[in-house]
Amino acid sequence: MLPFDPDEVHIEPSKHFRNLRMRKWNWDVNDLRDALRAPIKVVPRGRRKIEVWVREGGSKKLVVSHITEENLVLVITGTEG
């Protein structure tokens, strides 16, 4: 479903996401990687941006950007719902 393998890419949360959402959800990068391994729904939103719905401690939506040249996934933001 995802255009990348969560185990093979470098995952970098944005400062906003790290300080607000990851702290609130009590997540670290390993929890983020685990959530991306089993997405419920994946919707591409442009050339690099992807919306990913996961169910890890409740239903959450993550907005990520996949940069293939650098083998990097930047987690921009997330919401609960």
VOKOL-628562 format. One record per residue: residue in one letter; x, y, z of N, C-alpha, C, O, CB in turn. Coordinates in steps of 0.2 Angstrom, whole numbers, plus 5000, padded with zeros to 4 digits. Atoms other than C-alpha are relative to their C-alpha. Glycine has a CB too. Layout:
BEGIN
A, X, Y, Z, X, Y, Z, X, Y, Z, X, Y, Z, X, Y, Z $
...
***
This chain:
BEGIN
M, 5004, 4994, 5000, 5000, 5000, 5000, 5004, 5006, 5000, 5003, 5011, 4996, 4995, 5000, 5006 $
L, 4995, 4995, 4999, 5014, 5012, 5005, 5005, 5000, 4994, 5007, 4995, 4992, 5003, 5001, 5006 $
P, 4995, 5000, 5005, 5026, 5018, 4991, 5007, 4999, 5003, 5012, 4999, 4999, 5000, 5006, 4996 $
F, 4994, 5001, 4997, 5040, 5014, 5003, 5000, 4995, 5006, 4994, 4993, 5008, 5003, 5007, 5003 $
D, 4999, 5005, 4994, 5046, 5001, 5016, 5001, 5003, 5006, 5007, 5006, 5007, 5005, 4994, 4998 $
P, 4998, 4996, 4994, 5045, 5008, 5033, 5006, 4998, 5004, 5009, 5001, 5008, 4994, 4999, 5005 $
D, 4994, 5002, 4997, 5059, 4997, 5038, 5007, 5002, 4997, 5012, 5002, 5000, 5000, 4992, 5001 $
E, 4994, 4998, 5005, 5071, 5003, 5024, 5001, 5008, 5000, 5006, 5010, 4998, 4999, 4997, 4994 $
V, 4999, 4993, 5001, 5068, 5022, 5025, 5002, 5003, 5007, 5001, 5000, 5012, 4994, 5003, 4998 $
H, 4999, 4996, 4994, 5074, 5035, 5038, 4994, 5004, 5001, 4991, 5008, 4997, 5006, 5005, 4999 $
I, 5006, 4997, 4998, 5059, 5042, 5047, 5002, 5006, 5004, 5005, 5005, 5010, 4995, 4995, 5004 $
E, 4999, 4994, 4996, 5060, 5060, 5053, 4994, 5004, 5001, 4991, 5006, 4997, 5005, 5005, 4996 $
P, 5006, 4996, 4999, 5046, 5068, 5062, 5002, 5008, 5000, 5007, 5010, 5002, 4997, 4998, 5007 $
S, 4999, 4993, 5000, 5044, 5087, 5060, 5000, 5003, 5008, 4998, 4999, 5012, 4995, 5004, 4996 $
K, 5000, 4997, 4993, 5047, 5098, 5076, 4993, 5001, 5003, 4992, 4999, 5008, 5004, 5007, 5000 $
H, 5006, 4999, 4998, 5029, 5102, 5077, 4996, 4994, 5002, 4993, 4993, 5007, 4995, 5004, 4994 $
F, 5003, 5007, 4998, 5023, 5084, 5076, 5003, 4997, 5006, 5000, 4994, 5010, 5001, 4996, 4994 $
R, 4996, 5003, 4994, 5037, 5078, 5088, 4998, 5004, 5007, 4996, 5000, 5011, 5007, 5001, 4999 $
N, 5001, 4996, 4994, 5033, 5092, 5101, 4993, 4999, 5002, 4991, 4999, 5008, 5002, 5007, 5000 $
L, 5007, 5000, 4998, 5014, 5091, 5100, 4997, 4993, 5000, 4994, 4991, 5005, 4996, 5005, 4995 $
R, 5004, 5007, 5001, 5007, 5074, 5094, 5004, 4995, 5003, 5001, 4991, 5007, 4999, 4999, 4993 $
M, 4997, 5006, 4998, 5021, 5062, 5098, 5001, 5000, 5008, 5001, 4995, 5011, 5007, 5000, 4997 $
R, 5000, 4999, 4993, 5023, 5069, 5116, 4993, 4998, 5003, 4993, 4995, 5008, 5002, 5007, 5002 $
K, 5007, 5002, 4998, 5004, 5068, 5118, 4998, 4993, 5000, 4995, 4990, 5005, 4995, 5004, 4996 $
W, 5001, 5007, 5001, 5003, 5051, 5111, 5005, 4995, 5004, 5004, 4989, 5004, 4999, 4998, 4993 $
N, 4995, 5004, 4997, 5018, 5045, 5121, 5003, 4995, 4995, 5005, 4989, 4996, 4998, 4996, 5006 $
W, 4997, 5004, 5005, 5026, 5039, 5105, 5008, 5002, 4999, 5010, 5007, 5001, 4997, 5001, 4993 $
D, 4993, 4998, 5002, 5044, 5038, 5099, 5001, 4998, 4993, 4995, 4996, 4990, 5006, 4996, 5004 $
V, 4999, 5002, 5008, 5051, 5034, 5081, 4998, 4993, 4999, 4996, 4991, 4994, 5007, 5002, 4998 $
N, 5002, 5007, 5001, 5049, 5016, 5084, 4993, 4998, 5000, 4990, 4994, 4996, 5004, 4995, 5006 $
D, 5007, 5001, 5000, 5031, 5017, 5088, 4997, 5003, 4993, 4992, 5000, 4990, 4997, 5004, 5006 $
L, 5002, 4997, 5007, 5029, 5028, 5072, 5001, 4995, 4995, 4997, 4994, 4990, 5004, 5007, 4999 $
R, 4998, 5005, 5005, 5038, 5015, 5062, 4995, 4994, 5000, 4993, 4991, 4995, 5007, 4997, 5001 $
D, 5005, 5006, 4999, 5026, 5001, 5069, 4994, 5002, 4997, 4990, 4998, 4994, 5000, 4998, 5007 $
A, 5006, 4997, 5002, 5011, 5012, 5065, 5000, 5000, 4992, 4995, 4998, 4989, 4998, 5007, 5003 $
L, 5000, 5000, 5007, 5017, 5014, 5047, 5000, 4993, 4997, 4999, 4992, 4991, 5006, 5004, 4998 $
R, 4999, 5007, 5002, 5020, 4995, 5045, 4993, 4998, 4998, 4992, 4994, 4993, 5003, 4996, 5005 $
A, 5007, 5003, 5001, 5001, 4992, 5045, 4995, 5005, 5000, 4991, 5006, 5004, 4998, 4995, 5006 $
P, 5005, 4995, 5001, 4991, 5006, 5038, 4993, 4998, 4999, 4992, 4992, 4996, 5002, 5005, 4995 $
I, 5007, 5002, 5002, 4972, 5006, 5037, 4998, 5002, 4993, 4995, 4999, 4989, 4995, 5003, 5005 $
K, 5001, 4996, 5007, 4971, 5018, 5022, 5005, 5004, 4998, 5008, 5008, 5003, 4993, 5004, 5001 $
V, 4995, 4995, 5003, 4983, 5027, 5011, 4997, 5004, 4994, 4995, 5001, 4990, 5007, 4996, 4998 $
V, 5002, 4995, 5006, 4979, 5042, 5000, 5005, 5004, 4998, 5007, 5009, 5002, 4993, 5003, 5002 $
P, 4995, 4995, 5003, 4991, 5051, 4989, 4997, 5007, 4999, 4992, 5007, 4997, 5004, 4997, 4994 $
R, 5003, 4993, 5000, 4989, 5070, 4990, 5006, 5004, 4997, 5009, 5008, 5000, 4998, 5003, 5007 $
G, 4995, 4996, 5003, 5001, 5077, 4977, 5006, 4995, 4998, 5005, 4989, 4998, 5003, 5005, 5004 $
R, 4995, 5004, 5002, 5018, 5071, 4971, 5004, 4997, 5005, 5006, 4991, 5004, 5005, 5005, 4996 $
R, 4997, 5003, 4994, 5026, 5068, 4988, 4996, 4999, 5006, 4998, 4994, 5010, 5006, 5004, 5001 $
K, 5004, 5000, 4994, 5013, 5070, 5001, 4995, 4994, 5000, 4992, 4993, 4995, 4996, 5007, 5001 $
I, 5004, 5006, 5000, 5003, 5055, 5007, 4996, 5001, 5007, 4999, 5002, 5012, 5004, 4993, 5000 $
E, 5004, 5000, 4994, 4989, 5054, 5020, 5000, 4992, 5002, 4998, 4988, 4998, 4993, 5003, 4999 $
V, 5000, 5007, 4997, 4990, 5038, 5031, 4996, 4999, 5006, 4997, 5003, 5011, 5008, 4997, 5001 $
W, 5004, 5001, 4994, 4977, 5032, 5043, 5003, 4994, 5003, 5004, 4988, 5000, 4992, 4999, 4998 $
V, 4998, 5006, 4997, 4983, 5020, 5056, 4996, 4999, 5007, 4992, 5004, 5009, 5008, 5002, 5003 $
R, 5003, 5001, 4993, 4976, 5012, 5072, 5005, 4997, 5005, 5006, 4991, 5005, 4994, 4995, 4998 $
E, 4995, 5001, 4995, 4989, 5013, 5085, 4998, 5004, 5006, 4999, 5010, 5007, 5007, 5001, 4998 $
G, 5003, 4996, 4994, 4981, 5017, 5102, 4994, 5005, 4998, 4994, 5010, 5001, 5006, 5004, 5003 $
G, 5005, 4995, 5003, 4966, 5024, 5093, 5001, 5001, 4993, 5006, 5000, 4990, 4999, 5006, 5004 $
S, 5000, 4998, 5008, 4962, 5030, 5075, 5004, 5007, 5000, 5002, 5012, 5003, 4993, 5000, 4997 $
K, 4996, 4994, 5001, 4975, 5043, 5069, 5001, 5000, 4993, 5002, 4996, 4989, 5007, 4999, 5004 $
K, 4998, 4999, 5007, 4979, 5051, 5053, 5007, 5004, 5000, 5008, 5009, 5003, 4994, 5005, 4996 $
L, 4993, 4997, 5001, 4997, 5055, 5048, 5001, 5003, 4993, 4999, 5000, 4988, 5005, 4995, 5002 $
V, 4999, 4997, 5007, 5002, 5067, 5034, 5008, 4999, 4999, 5012, 5002, 5003, 4998, 5007, 4999 $
V, 4993, 5001, 5000, 5019, 5061, 5028, 5002, 5002, 4993, 4998, 5003, 4988, 5002, 4993, 5001 $
S, 4997, 4998, 5006, 5031, 5067, 5014, 5005, 4995, 4998, 5010, 4994, 5002, 5002, 5007, 4999 $
H, 4995, 5005, 5002, 5041, 5053, 5005, 5005, 5003, 4995, 5003, 5005, 4989, 4997, 4994, 4997 $
I, 4994, 4997, 5004, 5058, 5060, 4998, 5004, 4994, 4997, 5008, 4992, 5001, 5004, 5005, 5003 $
T, 4997, 5006, 5002, 5064, 5046, 4987, 5008, 5001, 4999, 5012, 4996, 5000, 4997, 4997, 4993 $
E, 4993, 4999, 5002, 5081, 5054, 4982, 5004, 4999, 5007, 5010, 4997, 5006, 5001, 5007, 4998 $
E, 4996, 5000, 4993, 5086, 5054, 5001, 4998, 4994, 5004, 5000, 4993, 5009, 4999, 5006, 5004 $
N, 5003, 5006, 4996, 5076, 5038, 5006, 4998, 5002, 5007, 5000, 4999, 5012, 5006, 4995, 5001 $
L, 5002, 4997, 4994, 5068, 5049, 5019, 4992, 5001, 5000, 4989, 5002, 4995, 5003, 5007, 5001 $
V, 5007, 4999, 4999, 5050, 5050, 5026, 4999, 5005, 5005, 5002, 5004, 5011, 4996, 4993, 5002 $
L, 5001, 4995, 4995, 5046, 5066, 5034, 4993, 5000, 5002, 4988, 5001, 4998, 5002, 5007, 4997 $
V, 5006, 5000, 4997, 5031, 5065, 5046, 4998, 5008, 5001, 5001, 5011, 5006, 4999, 4996, 5006 $
I, 5001, 4993, 5000, 5023, 5083, 5044, 4995, 5001, 5006, 4997, 5005, 5010, 4997, 5002, 4994 $
T, 5005, 4998, 4994, 5008, 5082, 5056, 4995, 4993, 5001, 4996, 4989, 4997, 4995, 5006, 4998 $
G, 5004, 5006, 4999, 4995, 5070, 5063, 4994, 5003, 5004, 4994, 5008, 5008, 5003, 4995, 5004 $
T, 5006, 4998, 4997, 4977, 5071, 5070, 4997, 4993, 5003, 4999, 4988, 5001, 4995, 5004, 4996 $
E, 5004, 5005, 4997, 4966, 5060, 5081, 4993, 5000, 4997, 4991, 5006, 4996, 5000, 4999, 5008 $
G, 5007, 4999, 5002, 4949, 5055, 5076, 4996, 4994, 4998, 4990, 4994, 4997, 4999, 5004, 4994 $
***
